[in-house]
Amino acid sequence: MPTRSRRTLTLPPAGDDGPRARTHRRLLAAAMQLVRRGRTPSVAEVALSAGVSRATAYRYFPNRSTVIAAVVAESLGPVRSYEPRASDGRQRLRELFRQTFPRFKEFEPHMRAALQLSLEHESLERVGLLEEPRYRRGFRRDLLRRAAAPLRPLLGRRRFDQLVKALSIVYGIEPYVVLKDIWGAGDREVEDIARWMLDALIDAALREATGKATTAARAAAAGNGTARRGSITIPA
């Protein structure tokens, strides 16, 4: 089913303090507050909460996807631009988790709202009932790739991609959802388990890469030895 609106989000220029910028901040503040209260608000709800007309609100946020995208951008701004300082791949990933993972706890309602909308849209799209642009997540992909980059020469492309995809299950709101909702874990335990899983995944990837390299080297050495033993010197 076609979506009802394909309009793009209209934002004021960075640093602008004019009427458009003030209206945008007002709408965004209202959306942030509604989400913190457990809502995944429609544009109409954001407009009502902000005391702005629906027509005006739709010029900034044409649909729920743009509302939640703005909420996530506001919540995770420092996370998205974070660049670890360490040069070692493991240390860069540890630094990323240590410095940014607590942000998911701080904005847990907002991250859960994004997850909820993504799942809702996926279900509706699958049966042809989605009537607005689908909300898609994925900021963590580039962030994890950048942090883990020094490991790529050690792992090779396929194993590196596998590691980054595995880490994307651990880095985000998902560990909070599983460990808190199912196991009743506290925030500190969630963070500890996530860091433990980080090291376990890195160890597994490196162990596999090292093991295969060792096996290949032994096979090559064995092949050379067999060739030498099987060679025959014919006198001139």
C-alpha positions as CSV (number, residue, x, y, z in Angstrom):
1,M,0.0,0.0,0.0
2,P,1.5,3.4,-0.9
3,T,2.4,5.8,1.9
4,R,0.4,8.8,2.6
5,S,3.2,11.2,2.7
6,R,6.7,11.4,1.1
7,R,7.4,15.0,2.3
8,T,10.9,15.4,3.7
9,L,11.7,16.9,7.1
10,T,12.3,20.6,7.0
11,L,14.9,21.9,9.5
12,P,16.2,25.3,10.2
13,P,19.9,25.9,9.5
14,A,22.4,25.0,12.3
15,G,22.8,28.0,14.6
16,D,19.6,29.7,13.5
17,D,17.7,31.4,16.3
18,G,14.9,32.7,14.2
19,P,11.2,31.8,14.5
20,R,11.6,28.5,12.5
21,A,14.4,27.3,14.8
22,R,12.4,28.2,17.9
23,T,9.4,26.4,16.6
24,H,11.5,23.3,15.8
25,R,13.0,23.3,19.3
26,R,9.5,23.7,20.8
27,L,8.2,20.7,18.8
28,L,11.2,18.6,19.6
29,A,11.0,19.3,23.3
30,A,7.4,18.3,23.3
31,A,8.2,15.1,21.4
32,M,11.0,14.3,23.8
33,Q,8.7,14.8,26.8
34,L,5.9,12.6,25.3
35,V,8.3,9.8,24.6
36,R,9.8,10.0,28.1
37,R,6.2,9.5,29.4
38,G,6.0,6.2,27.4
39,R,4.3,7.5,24.2
40,T,5.3,7.0,20.6
41,P,3.6,10.2,19.5
42,S,1.9,11.1,16.3
43,V,2.6,14.4,14.7
44,A,-0.8,15.6,15.9
45,E,0.0,14.7,19.5
46,V,3.3,16.6,19.3
47,A,1.6,19.6,17.8
48,L,-1.0,19.6,20.6
49,S,1.6,19.2,23.3
50,A,3.7,22.0,21.9
51,G,0.8,24.4,21.4
52,V,1.4,24.5,17.6
53,S,-1.0,24.0,14.8
54,R,-1.0,20.7,13.0
55,A,-0.2,22.4,9.7
56,T,2.9,23.9,11.2
57,A,4.0,20.7,12.9
58,Y,3.6,18.8,9.6
59,R,6.0,21.2,7.9
60,Y,8.7,20.1,10.4
61,F,7.7,16.5,11.0
62,P,5.7,15.0,8.1
63,N,5.2,11.7,9.9
64,R,6.0,9.6,13.0
65,S,9.2,8.4,11.4
66,T,10.6,11.9,11.3
67,V,9.5,12.6,14.8
68,I,11.3,9.6,16.2
69,A,14.3,10.2,14.0
70,A,14.6,13.7,15.5
71,V,14.1,12.3,19.0
72,V,16.9,9.7,18.5
73,A,19.2,12.3,17.0
74,E,18.7,14.6,20.0
75,S,19.2,11.7,22.4
76,L,22.3,10.1,20.8
77,G,24.0,13.2,19.2
78,P,27.3,12.7,21.2
79,V,27.2,9.0,20.6
80,R,26.9,9.3,16.8
81,S,29.9,11.5,16.5
82,Y,32.1,9.7,19.0
83,E,35.6,8.7,17.8
84,P,37.7,6.5,20.1
85,R,41.3,7.7,20.7
86,A,43.0,4.4,21.2
87,S,44.8,2.8,18.2
88,D,44.3,-0.9,19.3
89,G,41.0,-2.4,18.0
90,R,40.0,-4.0,21.3
91,Q,40.8,-0.9,23.3
92,R,38.8,1.3,20.8
93,L,35.7,-0.9,21.2
94,R,36.1,-1.0,25.0
95,E,36.4,2.8,25.0
96,L,33.3,3.1,22.8
97,F,31.3,0.9,25.2
98,R,32.6,2.6,28.3
99,Q,32.0,6.2,27.1
100,T,28.7,5.8,25.1
101,F,26.8,2.7,26.3
102,P,25.4,4.5,29.4
103,R,23.7,6.9,27.0
104,F,21.2,4.2,26.1
105,K,20.2,4.0,29.8
106,E,19.9,7.8,30.1
107,F,17.5,7.9,27.1
108,E,16.0,4.4,27.5
109,P,12.4,5.4,26.8
110,H,13.4,7.2,23.6
111,M,15.5,4.2,22.4
112,R,12.6,1.8,23.2
113,A,10.2,4.1,21.3
114,A,12.5,3.8,18.2
115,L,12.6,0.0,18.6
116,Q,8.9,-0.2,19.0
117,L,8.2,1.9,15.9
118,S,10.7,0.0,13.8
119,L,9.1,-3.3,14.8
120,E,5.6,-1.9,14.2
121,H,6.6,-0.7,10.7
122,E,8.2,-3.9,9.8
123,S,5.1,-5.9,10.7
124,L,2.8,-3.5,8.8
125,E,5.0,-3.4,5.7
126,R,5.2,-7.2,5.6
127,V,1.4,-7.4,5.2
128,G,1.1,-4.4,3.0
129,L,-0.6,-2.1,5.6
130,L,2.2,0.5,6.2
131,E,0.8,3.9,5.4
132,E,3.8,6.1,6.3
133,P,7.5,6.0,5.4
134,R,9.2,3.2,7.3
135,Y,11.4,4.1,10.2
136,R,14.8,2.4,9.9
137,R,17.5,2.2,12.5
138,G,21.2,1.6,11.8
139,F,23.5,4.4,13.1
140,R,25.5,1.8,15.1
141,R,26.8,0.1,11.9
142,D,29.3,2.8,10.9
143,L,30.2,3.6,14.5
144,L,31.1,0.0,15.2
145,R,33.0,-0.3,12.0
146,R,35.1,2.7,12.7
147,A,35.9,1.7,16.3
148,A,36.8,-1.9,15.3
149,A,38.8,-0.9,12.1
150,P,42.3,-1.8,13.4
151,L,41.0,-5.4,13.8
152,R,40.2,-5.8,10.1
153,P,43.7,-6.7,8.9
154,L,43.9,-9.4,11.6
155,L,40.5,-10.9,10.9
156,G,40.0,-10.5,7.2
157,R,36.9,-8.9,5.6
158,R,34.4,-11.8,6.2
159,R,35.3,-12.4,9.8
160,F,35.5,-8.6,10.5
161,D,32.0,-8.1,9.1
162,Q,30.8,-11.1,11.2
163,L,32.3,-9.5,14.4
164,V,30.7,-6.1,13.7
165,K,27.3,-7.6,13.1
166,A,27.6,-9.7,16.3
167,L,28.6,-6.5,18.2
168,S,25.6,-4.7,16.8
169,I,23.4,-7.1,18.8
170,V,25.2,-6.1,22.0
171,Y,25.6,-2.3,21.4
172,G,22.2,-0.6,21.6
173,I,19.0,-0.7,23.5
174,E,18.5,-4.4,22.9
175,P,20.5,-5.7,25.9
176,Y,18.5,-3.4,28.2
177,V,15.2,-4.8,26.8
178,V,16.3,-8.5,27.1
179,L,18.1,-8.4,30.4
180,K,15.8,-6.0,32.2
181,D,12.5,-7.2,30.9
182,I,13.2,-11.0,31.0
183,W,15.8,-11.3,33.7
184,G,15.0,-8.2,35.9
185,A,18.6,-7.0,35.7
186,G,19.7,-3.6,36.9
187,D,21.4,-1.0,34.7
188,R,24.9,-1.8,36.1
189,E,24.4,-5.5,35.4
190,V,23.3,-4.8,31.9
191,E,26.5,-2.7,31.3
192,D,28.7,-5.4,32.8
193,I,27.2,-8.2,30.7
194,A,27.5,-6.1,27.5
195,R,31.2,-5.4,28.2
196,W,31.7,-9.1,29.0
197,M,30.0,-10.1,25.7
198,L,32.2,-7.5,23.8
199,D,35.4,-9.1,25.0
200,A,34.0,-12.6,24.4
201,L,33.1,-11.8,20.8
202,I,36.5,-10.2,20.1
203,D,38.3,-13.2,21.7
204,A,36.3,-15.6,19.6
205,A,37.0,-13.8,16.4
206,L,40.7,-13.5,17.1
207,R,41.0,-17.1,18.2
208,E,39.2,-18.3,15.0
209,A,41.5,-16.1,12.8
210,T,44.6,-17.2,14.6
211,G,43.6,-20.9,14.6
212,K,42.9,-20.9,10.9
213,A,46.2,-19.2,10.1
214,T,48.1,-21.7,12.2
215,T,46.3,-24.6,10.6
216,A,47.1,-23.2,7.1
217,A,50.7,-22.7,8.1
218,R,51.0,-26.3,9.4
219,A,49.4,-27.6,6.3
220,A,51.8,-25.7,4.1
221,A,54.8,-26.9,6.1
222,A,53.5,-30.5,5.9
223,G,53.1,-30.2,2.2
224,N,56.6,-28.8,1.7
225,G,58.0,-31.7,3.8
226,T,56.1,-34.3,1.8
227,A,57.4,-32.7,-1.4
228,R,61.0,-32.9,-0.2
229,R,60.7,-36.5,1.0
230,G,59.1,-37.5,-2.2
231,S,61.6,-35.9,-4.5
232,I,64.1,-38.0,-6.4
233,T,67.6,-36.8,-7.6
234,I,68.6,-38.2,-10.9
235,P,72.4,-38.3,-11.5
236,A,73.6,-36.5,-14.5
